[in-house]
Amino acid sequence: MEISKLGTFGLRSHIIEAVEGKRQPSTLLGLTDDAAVIAPIEGERHLVVSKLMLEGIHFDLVYFPLQYLGFKAVTNVVAEIIGMGGTPRQLTLAVGLSQRFKVEDADRLMLGVKDALALYGIDLAGLDISSSYTGLTIATTAVGSVAEGEEVRRSGAQKNDLICVSGNVGAAYMGLQLLIREKTAYDGREDFHPQFEGREYILQRQMKPIARLDVLRQLQSNGIKPNAMTNVSDGLASDLMQICHSSGVGARIYEQRLPIDHETAGMADDFGLSTTLVGMNGGDDFELLFTVPLGYKDMLDGLEDVRQIGFVTDEADGIRLVSSGGSETTIVAQGYNKE
């Protein structure tokens, strides 16, 4: 159905009907009035983060299904709340749609949003739909909460802290490179079959990433509060440098300790790329990078899906990568090219 037949107000009502569900106690009023009403939780502070995703800059609809895009748009902001030790509570969403999109396209996008809302246990508290001349635009804002004084900032890392990362790194970047390769190979034939066999994991990490609320809960249940933490979205090297610069410290990262999945390593080899380069500079991993006091080492050893990759040093020692052969090089954030 053409969106023009419903209008933006009608499309908004259509979407609200599809996604409305049970609400958290802190969401007093959501999608029915001019603004959401969110109740403060006693003893907690609000965390708020906003993100913008633009077609042609952050995603390509030639290979990115709308349902996965909706899911990723939610993860994109939820991961930032989790990266500060907070619990995501509410989400507001604004979508700009050009005339080439139909109501069914909006439904697919919102199906992914709805799946993510259910996974993270958060409410859709605000929704705006607009026409667009430039394709698809998605703006998300997440509201979360954290106990007073318990937010984890980038600026708290201390000398001799252990540096840890959840999951593995570089997979999302190699998934993107695979998608771009197959888009380039596509010749318009209806029987074209992209070569995705054996690479399902890295595709999932790029197209439907999951923020690590499970790891945060694991840390909390074991009484481990990081001194510093951030969400890995710009690449391990870049996010490590942000922690170090904010905290006024240096770091030593050990190449042989970098957690890199075998699919990531295999795809990097196919492209002639260094797995270390991919692991340090790939983006959109949405893992947690954090530092903890050395005294927690035994507890960290028993945690699932957490890897100790280095330690914090004096600022004067720099931010260095120690190779498997023992040589050291200065870590430089080479950035993450999303297209």
N, C-alpha and C positions, 0 to 999 in steps of 0.2 A: 504494500500500500504506500502511496506517495505521502510524504510527511505533510505536504501542503493541504491534504484533505483533512488532517487532524489539527494542523496548526501547532505552534510550539506549546501552547497551553494544553491542548488536547493530548499531545504527545507526553507532556509531563504527567498528566493525570493517568494516562495509560501505563507509564512506567511505575508510578507510585503504587498503583493497584497491584502490579506484578511483584514488587520488592517489599512491600509493607509486611512486617511480621512482629513478633514479640519484642518488646523494648526493654532495655536495661532500666533499673530504678532511677538512674541519674538522668535519663532522657525524659524530661517532663512533657515536652512538646516538640514534635519533629517537623513533618512535612506539610502540615495543614495550615500554617499561618505564615506571616511575613518572615519570621525568624524562629530558630529553634530555641527552646528553653532548656538549659542544662543545669542541673542542681550540683553545687559543689559537694564533694565528698569530704566529710569531716576528717581533718588531719592530713589531707592530700592537696597537692597543687596540680594545676592544669598544665599540660604540655600541648603545644599547637605547632603544626608544621604544614606547609603548603607546597605543592609541586605542580608544574605545568608540563604537559606532554603534547608535542606538536607533530602532526603528520609531516613526513619528509625530513624531520630533524631527529625525533626520538623513536620513530617506528615507520615501517613501510608496509602498507596493507597488501602489497603484492604477495607477501609471504607471512604476514602476521594476522591470524584469525581474530576477529573482533571479540569473541568470547574470551580468548586468552589475554587480549589487550585490556579488557575490563578488569580482569583479575589482577594483572600486573599493575594497573593504575592504582589499585588499592594497596597492594604490597609496597609500592613505591613510597607511600607516606607512612604506612604502618611500621615499616622497618626503621624509620627515623625515631618514632616514639619508643620502640623497643631498644634502639641503640642508646637511649638515655635511661634505660632501666624502668621505663614506664609501661603501663597497661593501656592499650588502645581502647577507646570507649565509643566515639562517634566519628562519622565521616560526612563531609559535605562534598557535593559533586556538581561541577558545571561542565556542560558539553556543548560544543559548537559543531553543527552538522551542515555540510554543503548540500546542494540540491541533488547530488548523485546518490545520496543515501536514502533508504526507505525505512519505514517503520520496523520492518523485519530486521534491518541492520541494527537499529537502536535496541531491539529486543535481544539480539545476540550479545551486544556489548554489555547490556545490563545483566544478562545471565551470568557472565563472568564476574561482574561486580557483586551480584548476589551470592555467588559461591564463596567469594573472598570474605564478604561480611559474615557469612555463617562460620567460616573457618576460624576467623580471628575473634568472633563473638562481639562484633560492634554493630552500631545502629547507623543507618542512613538518616541523618538529621537535617539535611538540606539538599535541594536539587534545583538546578537551573538549566534550561534548554534554550539554545539560541541558534539562529541561522548563521552560516559562515560562508565567506567567499573563498576561503583558502583550504578547504578540506576538513579534516577532523581535528578538533582541539579538545583536550581533556584537562580540566583543572580539578585537583583534589586537595582537600584540607582535612587532616586528621586531628582529633582532639583526644588526648590521653590524660592519665593521671598517675601521680607518683607520690608516695608518702613524703611529707615535709622533711627536707634534708637528705632524702635518699636518692635524688636524681644523680645520675652518673655522667659527669662532664668529660670533655676531652682533656681538660687541663689538670687532672689530678695524678698523672703518672709520676712515680717516684723511682729514684735510682735503685737498682737491683730488683725491681718488679719483674715478674715473668710476663712475657708477651704471648698472648694466646689468640687463636682464631678458631671459630667453629667451622664445621663442615670442610669444604675444600674450595679452592679459588681457581679462577680462570675458565671454568666450565661455560659460563654464560657468554663470555667473549668468543670462545671457539664455536659455540652454537650459532652465534651471529655470523661468524665467518662462513660457516657451512651454508646458512640461509642465503647469504649474499652470493656465494659461489654458484648455488643452484639457480638463483634468479638470473645470473649472468648466462648460465647454460640453457635456460629456457628459450626455446625457439618458436613458441606459439602453437606447437602441435598439441592436439587434444589428448594424444596418448603419451605425452611426456611424463616420465616418472622420475622425480628427484631422487638422488642417491642418498637416502637417509638411513639405510639399514645399518644397524650396529651403532648408531649415534643418537639413539633416543634420549639418553640421559642428558647430553649437553643441549639438545633442543629443548627439553623440558626446563632446564636451568635458565635458558634465555627467554622462553615464551611464557612459562608459568612458574616463576620463582616464588618461594615461600619464605617469608620473614621468620627469623629464628626465635619466636616466642617460647618454643620448647626449651631452648638452651638457656634463655633468661630464667625461666621457671626452675630449671635444673640448678643453676647457680644459687638462686634464692632459697630453694629447699635445702641446700647444703650449707647455707649461711655464708656464702662467698659473695662479698660485695667488691666489685672491681674498683680500683682507684681511678681508672679512666676507661672509657669505652666509646665506640662509635660503630655505626653501621657501615659495612664495606659496600659502597655503591660506586665510588669513583676509581676503584682499584686499590689493592692492598698497599702499594707503595705510597700513593697519594694520601690515603686515609691514615697510614702510619705516620707520615710526615705531619699531618694535621694534629695528631695527638702529641707528637714530639715538640712541635713549634708552640702549641698551646700550653704545654707543661714545662717548657724550658729544659728539655732533656734530650739525650741522644739514644741510640738503639743499636743493638746487634741482632740481625736476623740470620738464621742458618739455612742455607740453600737446601740442604738435605732434609730439613724438617718441614719444608713447604708442603702442605697437603694438596696434591694434584691428582685428580681422578684419572684412571687409565684411559678413558675415552678422551679426556682433555689432552692427555699426553699424545695419544695416537693421532688426534686431529691436528695438533700442533706439528707433529712430525710430517704429516701429509702436506702441510703448508710450508714446511721448511722453517718453522719458528722454534725458538728456544722455549722449552716448557717453563723455565725460570722466568723468562721475560713475560710470558703469558700469565703465569701465576701472580707475578708482582704487579702487572699493569692492566689486566683485564678488569672490566667493570660489571656492574649489575649482579654481583654475587649475592648481595643482601645477607651476608654472613655477619657475625659479630667479631670485632677486633677489640681486645681489652687487655689491660694490665692488672695484675694482682700481686700482693706481697709474696715474697719467696716462701713465707711460712705456710702458704696454702698448697704447696707443691704436691704433697701426698694426697690431698683431697682432689686436686685437679687430675692426678694420675688415674683416679677412678671414675672420672666423668666420661660419659658417652659423647662421641663426636666433637671433642674439644682437643686441639693440638697445641702444645707449647712449642713456639717457633723461635724464641729468642729472649732477650732480657734488656732492661732499660739501663742506660749508661749516663755519664755526665754529658751535658750539652756539648762541651768542648771535644768530646770523642766522636761527634758526628753521628750520622744515621747510615749504618754500614751493613752490607750483605757479605756474609762469610761463605765462600764457596766450599764445595765438598773437598777441595784440595787444601783448604785453609787460607787462601788469599782473600783479601778484603777489597771491596769496591764501594764507593759512595752510592747510596740509593737515590735515584732520580725518578720522579714521577713522570712517565712518558705520556700519560693521558690515555683516554679511552675514546676512540673514534666510533660513534654509534652508527655511522653509515659507511 
